[in-house]
Amino acid sequence: MKTVYFFYLIFFVLLMCTGQILFKKTALILSQANLAISLNKILETLIILIKIPYFFFALLVYASATLFWLFILQKIPLSLAYPFTALAMVIIPILSIFLFQEKLSFYYWVGASFIVIGIFIISVKA
């Protein structure tokens, strides 16, 4: 795989991670304000969400990531590009340690290691 494609994929994963962190910040604000998401009152829920800047920025980041993903898929086969998205499953929990004081178990680290090793193997063979 060309080095530039590797950086495209990493940038895409970082966009995904950013969106997820912003969604978590939105969820925390909802919890702290004792506001619940309700599918029965979808319009009220949307009005509440749109007033939270983190949610708005998360949508912008995800929209940008989607457009970038389309760009990437024009250059790289899906079978090679898609496994890189699993890096978000490694990065986001690590960020959650620092941003949200969450804890990770030994089993997380074992699983994350397998993900990273798998992505390495897939990318080397490409």
Secondary structure, DSSP 8 states (H G I E B T S, - for coil): --HHHHHHHHHHHHHHHHHHHHHHHHHHHHHHTT----STTHHHHHHHHHT-HHHHHHHHHHHHHHHHHHHHHHHS-HHHHGGGGGGHHHHHHHHHHHHH-----HHHHHHHHHHHHHHHHHHHH-
